[in-house]
Amino acid sequence: MFHVNENYQKLPGSYLFSTIAKKVNAYQEANPDKNIIRLGIGDVTQPLAPAIIEAMHKAVDEMGHAETFHGYAPDLGYEFLRKAIAENDYAARGCEVAADEIFVSDGAKSDSGNIQEIFGQDNKIAVCDPVYPVYVDSNVMAGRTGTYDKETGTWSDVIYMPCTAENHFVPEFPKKTPDMIYLCLPNNPTGTTLTKDQLQEWVDYANKVGAVIIYDAAYEAYISEDNVAHSIYECKGARTCAIELHSFSKNAGFTGVRLGYTVVPKDLKCGEVSLHDMWARRHGTKFNGAPYIVQRAGEAVYSEEGKAQLKEQVAYYMKNAKTIKEGLKDAGYTVFGGVNAPYIWLKTPDQMTSWEFFDYLLENANVVGTPGSGFGPSGEGYFRLTAFGNYENTVKALERIKAL
Ligand SMILES: *Cc1c(COP(=O)(O)O)cnc(C)c1O
């Protein structure tokens, strides 16, 4: 008889977004006349920018001619895209990241889930709490758990770093020294971020204790403040301790197109072993490259027209963020985020739990958000709204919330 991977039995509770969908569907079925506005799931709604569509059309046409047809892509990515990334996301910001340190992929979710494969099973991981669930679940699947504490419902090798209003959502160095540290900045779900100086402290800490930082920069394009780093490689010493993940989903609307990249610097080593070489080997073995058409679309993100059009798209969502933030404030809520990220994190009123507030908002305002407790224990008592809806619905949702 075969065995299954028993680590899967250790995974934390049911998947957050399927629970939400079930509740929303049940409510809609019971109340078919109600117009529900969804500000819950982190998916974009604006169509792809014209420069991207144009690049994709051109690439599709190339694929129809023998002279310009493309088969398997190079498994680390096409040179034209890696060069565009190196120039625009790194050289232009004074970061030392070479094109051949960039691994093109089909998105940051798979990279953030897969990157743990190159680390030993007894490594301890530290995550911010609340947390993007992929970081924890992918490590639990790999057996990176340690021993279970029934009382707290936590694993000894998964260190939660509380990020709450009390510490201004800035994680503190944990008591137990981690081997792998996940940082998502600007943060999903809290919409908050660290200053560049605060991030530098984490880089110094990682280098000191011999930990690696897995830095998720999925929301980098939403940064509006000057003292916030767009890349961890803006910090001194990051090349010896940090891996950086990027997505084209939130800055360019590629959630359905699929494209991302990961930087593993050549200076990142464990003794003599190069993590860069390990990830290249892993990528080459288990991944066959992002589609040519999509990589051309990615290249267009860095063209002059592409940049201008995407700046407008980000501004559109950030106008929603402002609408949500100010509307909630007017209604007396305590709100965070929404300045460098398309997420607003609010304190639930009247000591309601996150799920109580979810039901309250669904039933009384017909607005869907995400309960903070679904992202980790420190998310209890908080609630996430996203700025990824369309503007008219966002305005309407806030009118309803204000009228409660
Ligand atoms: C949306 C998101 C991603 C992006 O995932 P893709 O697979 O590139 O669509 C990565 N990390 C976080 C924290 C996200 O919210």
The ligand as an SDF file (V2000), in Angstrom:
LIG
                    3D

 15 15  0  0  0  0  0  0  0  0999 V2000
   -0.5200   38.3830   -5.0750 C   0  0  0  0  0  0  0  0  0  0  0  0
    0.6920   38.0120   -4.3270 C   0  0  0  0  0  0  0  0  0  0  0  0
    1.7510   37.3730   -4.9660 C   0  0  0  0  0  0  0  0  0  0  0  0
    1.7200   37.1970   -6.4440 C   0  0  0  0  0  0  0  0  0  0  0  0
    1.4970   35.9720   -6.8870 O   0  0  0  0  0  0  0  0  0  0  0  0
    1.5380   35.6200   -8.4260 P   0  0  0  0  0  0  0  0  0  0  0  0
    1.7090   34.1470   -8.3870 O   0  0  0  0  0  0  0  0  0  0  0  0
    2.7050   36.3020   -9.0490 O   0  0  0  0  0  0  0  0  0  0  0  0
    0.2320   36.0380   -9.0250 O   0  0  0  0  0  0  0  0  0  0  0  0
    2.8700   37.0540   -4.2270 C   0  0  0  0  0  0  0  0  0  0  0  0
    2.9610   37.3520   -2.9250 N   0  0  0  0  0  0  0  0  0  0  0  0
    1.9730   37.9770   -2.2860 C   0  0  0  0  0  0  0  0  0  0  0  0
    2.1290   38.3240   -0.8720 C   0  0  0  0  0  0  0  0  0  0  0  0
    0.8050   38.3200   -2.9670 C   0  0  0  0  0  0  0  0  0  0  0  0
   -0.1820   38.9350   -2.3310 O   0  0  0  0  0  0  0  0  0  0  0  0
  1  2  1  0
  2  3  1  0
  2 14  2  0
  3  4  1  0
  3 10  2  0
  4  5  1  0
  5  6  1  0
  6  7  2  0
  6  8  1  0
  6  9  1  0
 10 11  1  0
 11 12  2  0
 12 13  1  0
 12 14  1  0
 14 15  1  0
M  END
$$$$
